Structures are given as C-alpha cells and as structure tokens.
Amino acid sequence: MSGGGSGGGGGGGIPDPPSDCARFTKEVVLSSPNPAVLPALTVGEILVLQFEPTSNQRVIQAVTDAGIVAGSVTGEAGLRTCMIEGHDYVAEVLGVQGGSCRVRIRVA
C-alpha cells in the first residue's frame, strides 16, 4: 500500500539530505542588519553565507564581497545543518527598505 518506498534500508536516507541541501532556497529578511552596509546594497548583489568565525554557536552571517557583515540568518536549522555538512550558500539581495534587507538564499 503506501510507504513502499520508505522501507528501503539504511542507504535510502543518505542521499536525501544532500539532495535537499542542493535544492535549498528560501526568501528571508536578514536579522541584525548592519545599518552602515544596507544603503550600499543593491538588488541582485550576492552576499556569501558563512559562519561567524569567532563564535562556536554557528551563527550564519551574510557577508559582502568586501568582507563586511550585512546581517545574519536566524531560525534556519536546516540551512545550518547543510552548511555544517559542507554545502555553500549565497544570499541574493531582493530589496532594501529602511532598515530591512530581504534576500533569497540559494546554493552557491
């Protein structure tokens, strides 16, 4: 009946996370936006997502080409897991309005 594909042994679970990680995309608003950086961001600009280097909390930061933190991505446990597993992501700037920056996260 149903579930015929789900009982296929331990190997079936291994491809799923990388596959999901490879397709991960989501629109979010950056948390703790850097007010000194926001006015300089342009629609279409690509920010690199990386873990904050001085924190063992695995805070995800969105960083400009110049290496300046534009803001952080919070509440995305799945993204964090994929990054820990070695997947690279970027955030494309969709818009800046006042002190808010909306981005689309996708695979680098």
Buried (B, 14 or more C-beta within 10 A) or exposed (E): EEEEEEEEEEEEEEEEBEEEBEEBEBEBBBBEBBEEBBEEBEEEBBBBBBBBEEEEEEBBBBBBEEEEBBBBBEEBEEBBBBBEEEBEBBBBBBEBEEEEBBBEBBEE
